[in-house]
Amino acid sequence: MHFVLSAASAAELAAGAYSFSDELGGFRLISASGVGTPADPIVLVEEIEEAAPITLVIRRRPPPRTTSGYESYASLTLIKIVINRSIRVWGGFEVELQETLRKPSVYGDGLSFKQFSSLPPDASSDAFADNNRQFEPYDRIRFENGSVDPDATARFKVTITDPTPVPEFYLVQDPQLLSAGLPDSRDFALRLDPARLDPATLDP
């Protein structure tokens, strides 16, 4: 179940020990569910309207109390269901963690995509066969060797850890344009939206 916490102009949805907001614009959050554990990941559904970087705001809610005090935050297992609402084919997709907005996450802040785990990374996508991880000076994963057509959906799974958590952090998402086969041919353009096309501008 998800909860809408803010005004209609921006959505803030709560799931598990976190809330997620699209307040910085460029995309629309649709739903959030789950707890955030490997067995019950938090699943976010969102629509991205342009092939341009957008930033998801993630806030930590108060963790449960234990007999020894407040329990530290466990790792967050996150599945993102992303709908491509642009008119361009995505040939890759990057995600980057930031503890401070618009500043790369560095080794010392602790925030990472499971960088310090002894287990193998578990990042994956149903739309891209491979992913490349860059830890320093960023904490970034680039999904590649695949594509996402307009109005198609892609699934991404990541695990986020932070031994020294802060109340708010950011996940930058950057759809990468396909280097070839952009929607400028007659067949692909007609498949997108025939009503918007001027036949005089199309190749014979």
C-alpha positions in Angstrom: 0.0 0.0 0.0 1.2 3.5 -0.7 0.3 6.9 0.8 0.3 10.3 -0.9 1.7 12.8 1.5 2.0 16.0 -0.4 0.1 18.3 -2.7 -1.1 17.3 -6.1 1.7 19.1 -7.9 4.2 16.7 -6.4 3.8 13.2 -5.0 5.5 11.9 -1.9 4.9 8.2 -1.3 5.7 6.2 1.8 6.8 2.5 1.9 8.8 0.7 4.6 11.0 3.1 6.5 11.3 5.5 3.7 9.3 8.1 1.7 9.9 9.0 -2.0 9.2 12.3 -3.7 9.1 13.6 -7.3 9.2 17.2 -6.1 12.3 18.1 -8.2 10.3 17.5 -11.4 10.8 15.8 -14.7 8.9 12.6 -13.8 5.9 11.3 -12.0 5.7 8.8 -9.1 2.7 6.5 -9.5 3.0 4.1 -6.6 5.2 2.7 -3.8 4.8 -0.6 -2.0 6.8 -3.1 0.0 9.2 -3.0 3.0 12.7 -2.7 1.5 14.1 -6.1 2.4 15.5 -8.6 -0.1 12.4 -10.8 0.5 10.0 -7.8 0.2 11.6 -5.0 -1.8 10.2 -1.6 -2.1 8.7 -1.3 -5.6 8.4 2.2 -7.1 6.5 2.8 -10.3 7.2 6.0 -12.1 6.9 7.7 -15.5 9.8 9.6 -17.0 8.7 12.2 -19.6 12.0 13.3 -21.1 15.3 11.6 -21.9 17.1 13.8 -19.4 18.4 13.4 -15.8 15.8 13.5 -13.0 16.2 13.2 -9.3 14.2 11.1 -6.8 14.2 12.5 -3.2 14.4 9.7 -0.6 13.7 10.5 3.0 14.2 8.2 6.0 11.3 7.9 8.4 12.0 7.2 12.1 13.2 3.5 12.5 11.6 1.2 14.9 12.8 1.1 18.6 14.6 -1.9 20.0 15.5 -2.7 23.6 18.9 -1.2 23.0 17.6 2.1 21.5 16.8 3.1 17.9 17.6 0.4 15.4 20.0 1.4 12.6 18.7 1.4 9.1 19.2 -1.9 7.2 20.1 -2.0 3.5 17.3 -0.9 1.2 16.4 -3.3 -1.6 14.7 -1.2 -4.3 12.9 -2.2 -7.5 12.1 0.6 -9.9 9.4 0.1 -12.6 10.1 2.9 -15.1 7.8 3.8 -17.9 9.4 5.6 -20.9 7.0 8.4 -21.7 9.4 10.3 -23.9 9.4 9.9 -27.7 13.0 8.6 -27.8 14.5 5.1 -27.5 16.7 4.7 -24.4 19.9 2.8 -25.1 21.1 2.9 -21.5 20.1 4.0 -18.1 22.2 5.4 -15.2 21.5 5.7 -11.5 23.6 7.7 -9.2 23.4 8.2 -5.4 24.0 11.6 -3.8 24.0 12.4 -0.2 24.1 16.1 -1.0 22.1 17.3 -3.9 24.2 17.8 -7.1 27.3 16.6 -5.4 28.8 13.1 -6.1 28.7 10.6 -3.3 32.2 9.9 -2.1 33.8 7.0 -0.2 33.7 8.8 3.2 29.9 9.5 3.3 29.1 5.7 3.5 26.2 5.9 1.0 26.6 3.3 -1.8 25.1 0.6 -3.9 26.2 -2.1 -1.5 29.8 -1.1 -2.0 31.0 -2.5 1.3 29.2 -5.9 1.2 31.1 -9.1 1.0 28.4 -10.5 -1.3 28.4 -10.0 -5.1 26.5 -6.9 -6.3 22.9 -7.7 -7.1 22.0 -4.8 -9.5 19.9 -6.0 -12.4 17.4 -5.0 -15.1 15.0 -6.8 -17.4 15.7 -4.3 -20.2 19.5 -4.3 -20.1 21.8 -7.3 -20.0 24.8 -5.6 -18.4 25.6 -3.0 -15.8 28.8 -1.2 -15.0 29.5 0.2 -11.5 31.6 3.3 -10.8 32.4 3.8 -7.1 34.8 6.7 -7.0 34.4 9.7 -7.2 30.8 8.8 -7.9 28.5 6.0 -6.7 26.9 5.1 -10.1 25.6 2.2 -12.0 25.2 2.3 -15.8 22.8 -0.3 -17.3 23.6 -1.1 -20.9 23.3 -3.6 -23.7 19.6 -3.2 -24.2 16.9 -0.6 -25.0 13.6 0.8 -23.8 11.1 1.9 -26.5 8.7 4.8 -26.0 5.8 3.7 -23.8 7.7 0.6 -22.8 8.5 -0.4 -19.2 11.9 -1.3 -17.7 12.6 -2.9 -14.3 15.7 -2.0 -12.3 16.8 -3.6 -9.0 19.5 -2.0 -6.7 20.5 -2.3 -3.1 21.4 0.9 -1.2 23.4 0.8 2.0 24.6 3.5 4.4 26.3 2.8 7.7 26.0 6.5 8.7 22.6 7.4 7.4 21.3 10.9 6.9 17.6 11.9 6.9 17.5 12.7 3.2 19.4 11.6 0.1 19.0 11.5 -3.6 18.8 9.0 -6.5 19.7 10.6 -9.9 18.3 8.7 -12.9 19.6 9.4 -16.4 18.1 7.7 -19.4 20.7 7.4 -22.2 19.7 8.0 -25.8 20.3 5.2 -28.2 23.2 6.2 -30.4 21.6 4.8 -33.5 18.0 4.2 -34.5 16.5 7.3 -33.0 12.8 7.9 -33.9 13.4 9.7 -37.2 12.5 7.0 -39.7 9.0 6.7 -41.2 8.2 3.3 -39.7 9.2 4.2 -36.2 7.7 7.7 -36.3 4.4 6.4 -37.5 4.4 3.8 -34.8 4.8 6.6 -32.2 2.1 9.0 -33.2 0.9 9.2 -36.8 -1.3 12.2 -36.1 1.6 14.5 -35.1 3.7 13.8 -38.2 4.0 16.0 -41.3 4.6 13.6 -44.3 6.7 16.3 -46.0 9.4 16.0 -43.3 9.7 12.2 -43.5 12.2 10.3 -45.7 10.6 8.8 -48.8 
